[in-house]
Amino acid sequence: MPDALRARFLDEAPRAWADYLGWAARLSGTWSNDFFDLRVDPPVRLRSAAGVLKRRGRTGLLIESAHRPHAEGQREPEGEVRGANDRYAFELSRRGPDGRWRVRELKLLPPPNDPDYDRDDLRGEAARAVGGFGTGGYGLWLPAAVRRPGFAVLGARPGEDGVVRVEIDYPLDKTNQIHRTGWVEFDPAHDWQVIRYEFACGYANGGRNRIAGRHEYRPLAGRRVVTSHVTRIASADRTPAEEAESRMSYDLSDGGSADEAEFTLSAYGLPEPDGDPEAGLARSRLALDPADGELGEVPAGWYEVRYRVTNPTGGPVAVVGPPPGCGMRLTVPLPWAVPAGGSAVLTAELLVRDPGPFHYGFVAFAAEDRLRRLVLPVRGTVTRAERQG
């Protein structure tokens, strides 16, 4: 029986997930999500999110969302957009409802009829939230993980109410530095959706924790969508254990169409991209001092990098992204403009860690007549693992 259930899971679940995601990839409408801290009674709402999901044919996808903090006096709500059309996919963000949009990511896509490119990967991303095929805390996305080398199903057995408990062992990242062992209970009667899970996690730095969670669902158009996801994370350095709930609501329908112009950068006050899928985004016409970006010999740590940027064009050019993140990050307010025929100093911060030489090319986005990439080089040598003082 256990071997038969294991074989049934490996045969049926991936096909059920693919079929469900194909259905969910047609949904459009509105959604909302509230995040609660369950360590207190009554639970405290930490933040809220709401948004709209639009689709057009096989290539159009648009997800607009606003993440609003609950407490008064906190920073302005953050807006996000993820979109795709038949030429490119993009991600944008902004601070506040009247803030300027910043480009977080842009990818030029092959033609829609290219047989080597699966465009459903983009559309399927929007279906992740409703399906219940993942787990929390460095979450595991099961439709992808089950195909990954190293993903192992150790056994399976029947549980209560028709669920199947599957024992899993897998590396969470490609370097095998984050590892999990545990179980997931699935409902085979409803697309093998996740009901409950519990994992012991190990990390490269020796850290350990336990992650447990559960999903709740409601019917929608003959299937089920997630309405609640509770996650509990416990470890030696987290006292009391973190426990949070995400409560979702939807007003979604199958199908729908929107104006093609909505699925473009132009709709958000940004120029269309210049380039092609093979060569990538075209280089900006902004010029840099060749000596900029040289740090020399430095210990590990954060460093400011300065670039003298000259604009030889006949109009102003603005750097519009990416917004601050990890690794190297811009430290100027965005958008950051250089006047026509003028120059200005662009600043960034870089984190270097491993001893030895390094040479990076950080890509920023420049809004000229078209959107282009501005490559910011930085090089040097890390002399020791830790910065003193």
N, C-alpha and C positions, 0 to 999 in steps of 0.2 A: 504493500500500500504506500509507504513513504516514497519508494522509488517511482511508483506510478504517478503520484501527486507531483513529484519533482519534475518528471518528464512532461506532465500536463501543463504545469506552470510555464516551463520553458517553451512549449509549443504554442499555447493559447494566449498567454499574456501579451507578448510583443505584438501579435496580430490584433488583439483587442485594443491595445493602446493606439496603434496606427489607425485603426478604423475610427476610434473615438476622436482622435486629433483631426482627422479629415473632416468629421462632422463639426467639431468645434471651430475649425478654421473658416467656417461659413458664417459664424455668428457675428452680429453687429448690434450696437446699442450702448447703454450706459452701465456703469458699475460703481460701487463704492466699497471701501475697506476701512475698518476701524481697528486700531491696535490697542490692546489693554494689558496692563500689568496685573497679573493674578496673585502677586505676593501680598496684596493688601485686600481688605474687605470693607466696603465693596471695591471691586476692581477699578483702577484708575485708567482712563483713556490717555494714551501717550501721544497719539497723533492719528490723523484721518487722511484718507486719500479718496479722490473721486475722479472719474474720467469718462471718456467716450471712446468707443471702438468703431472704426469705419472700415469698409472694404469696397473694393472695386475690381471685379473680375478676378483673375488669378494673380495679378501682379500688384494690385493696390492694397495697402495696409496702412492704417493710421491709428495710433493710440495716443490720445492726449490725456494727461493726468495732472492733478494738483495735489501735493502733499502738504497738509495743513497741520501745524503743531496744535496741541490742545490748549496748553496754558497761555494766558494772556501775557504779552510782553516778550514772547519768544520771537526768533527771527522770522522774517517774512516767509510765507508759503513758497515752496519750490514747485515750479511747473516743469513738466517733461513731455517730450514728444518723441515717439519712435515711428518712423514711416518708411515706406518702400513704394517704388513705382517700377516701370519696366527698365529704367536706366540705373537707379542707385537706391541704396538704403541709407538712412540717416538717423541720428539721435541728437536731440537738442535739449537744452535746459535753460531756465531763467529763474531769477529771484523776484518774487512779487508779481502781481497780476499785470503790472505795466512795465516790467523789466524787458530789456532787449534779449533776444534769443541768442544763445551761444552754441556753437557746434561742438558736440562731444565726440561724435564719430561719424565718418562717412565712408561708404564702400561702393565703388562702381561695380555694376553687375553685368554678367554676360547677357546676351539677348534672351528673351523669354523662351525661344525655341531651342536654346543650347541644350543638347542631350546630356552634357556632363555636369550640369548644375541643377541641384534640387531646390527650386524656389520655395517648396513647401516648408523648408527649414525656417524661413522668415515668418511665414504665416502661422506655423505651428507654435512659434514662441508666444504669440498672443493667446493661445489656447491653454498654456501651461497652468494658469491660475485656476481655471474652472475644473480641470480634470482630476486632481487628487492623485497624481502619479509621482509625487515627490515627498521628501522628508525635510525637516527643518534643521537649522544650525549647520552651516556648511552643507546645504541641502543636496541630497542625491536626487537627480532627475532620472528616474528608472528607465524610460524608453531609450535613453542614450547609454546609461551605465551598463545595462544588460548586454550590450554589444562590445563593451570595453574589455581588452585583455586583462586578466586578473580578477574580473568579477566572477565570484564562485557561489553557486547554490549548494550549500552543504546538506540540505535536507528539507523535507516538507511534511506536514501532518495536518489532519483536519482539526478545526477548532469549533467553537460554539457558533450557532446561527449560520452555518454553512460557510464560514470563512476558512481560508487556508493559511496556516502559519508557515512562512518560508524562512529558513535560516540562511543568512547571507554573510559573505566576507568579501571585502573589496577595498582597493586603494582609491581614495577620493580624488587624488591628483595624479598626474602622469609620472611624477617623480617618486611616488609611493611614500611620500613624507607624511601624509595624513591617511590613517587607516581606520576602518570600522569593521566590527564584527557584531552581529545581532540578528534580530528577526523583524519581519514585516508581516502583518496580517492583511490579506487581500480578500475582496469579495468577488469571486468568479462569476456570480450572477449579474454583476453590474460592471462589466468591462475591466475586471481585475483592479478596481480602484483600491487605494490604501485606506484601511480602517484604523489601524494602530501600528506603532513601531517602537522599538527600543534598541539602542546601539551603545556599545562601549567604544570610545574613540581614543586612538593613540597618535601623538604628534612627534615630529623629528626632534623637538627640544625636550622631550621627555614628559610633556604634559599629558594628562589623562582626564577624560570626563565621560559622563553618560548623558545621552540624549534620548528623550522619549516624547511621543506625541500621538495625537489622534485627529481624525477628520470627521466632520458631519456633513451631510448632503441634503439636497432637496431635488425633486423632479424638475426637469425642463425639457420640453419637446421630446418626450419618450426616453430621455437619458437622465443622468444626475449630474449636478454641479456642486462644488464645494461651498458650504456656507460658514464653516468654522474650522480653524486649524489651531489646536493648542500644542505648544511646544514647551518642554521642561528640560533645562540644561543644568546639570549638577557636577561640580568638581571641587577639589580641595581649596582653590582660591576664589570660589564663588559661594559666599555664605550670606543669606540663604540662597538656595538654588534659584536661578532665573526661571520664571514661568510666565509665559505670555500667550495671549490668544489673538488671533486675527479673525474678525468677523466680516464676511463678504455678503453683498447683496447685488443683484443684477436685474436689468431690464433688457434682455437680449432676445433677438429673433434670428431665424435662419434666413440668410441672404441680405438683400439691401444693396444699394449702390449710392455713390456720391460723385460729385464733380471731380474730374481728373485733376484739375488745378489744385485741389486741396492736398494732394499727395506729393507736393513739391516743396523745395526750400523757398521758392518765391512766395508761397503763401505765408511765410513767416518773416518776410522782409529781408531775405538773404539771396545772394545771386546763385544762379544755377552753376553746377560744377563744370570744370574744364578738364577733359582727359578721356581716357578709355580704359576698359577693364585690364588690358594687358600691360600698358605702361603706367597705369594708376593716375592719380590726380596730378595735373600739370603743376610745375614749379611756379611759385610766385615771382613776380618781377621786382619785388623788394630786394635790396642788396645789403649784405652784411660785411663788416670789417673782417678780413680773413684771420686776424689775430684773435678775434673774440671766441670765447668758449674754451680757452686754454687754462686749466687749473693748475698744471704742474704736478709736483709731488705733494700729496695731502694724506692725512689719516682719514679713516672712515668717518662719515658724518654728513650733515647737511651743509651745502655751500650755495652762496648767491652767484649766479652767472649773469653777466651783463653783455648786451649786444647793441652796437650802434647800427640802427636800421635806417637805410636811406631809401627814399621813394623817388625813383626817376620818372614816374609816370605823370601824366597831365591832370590827375585827379587824386583826391585823398584815398588812402587805403587803410582799412581797419582789420586788425587781428581780432577774430571773433571766436576763438577757441583753440584748444579745448579748455573747459573750466578746470579749476584746481582738482588734482587727484593725487595718487601716490607716485613715487619715483620722482621724475622731473615735473615741475609745475610752474606755470606762469604766476607772477606775483603782482601784475598790473591789473587794474580794473578792466573788464571786458565789456564792450568793445574798446580796443586801444588803437587810436588812429595816428597815422603819419601823414602830414600835409603834403600836397603835391610839390615836388621838387625839394622837399625838406628832409630832415632826419630827426630821430629821437632815440632814446635809450630804452630798450626793452629788458626787463629783469625777470629772472626765473630762479627757482631753487632746485637743487639736485641732491638726492641722497645716494651716496656711494658706500659700499659695504666691503666687498671682497678685496683682499690685497692683490695688487697687480695692475697692469695697464687697463684702461677702459677708453672706449671711443663710441659715443652714442650720437644718433641723429634724431632729435626730438621733433615731431611734426606738429606744427601749429597750422591754423586755417586762416587764410587772408582773403578778405572780401574786396576784390578788385572789380573789373567789369564782369568777371566770373569768379567763382570760388576756386582758389588754388592752395597748394601746400607751401608752407614756409618751413624749411628744414633748419633747425637750430643745432649746430654741432657742439659737442662738448667732449673734451678729452683730458687725460691726465693719468696719474698712477697713484693707487692707494698704497701707502707705505706700511700701515699697520691696521689691525682690525678695529681699534677703538680710538676715537678722538679724545685727547687729553684735555682736562679742564673744562 
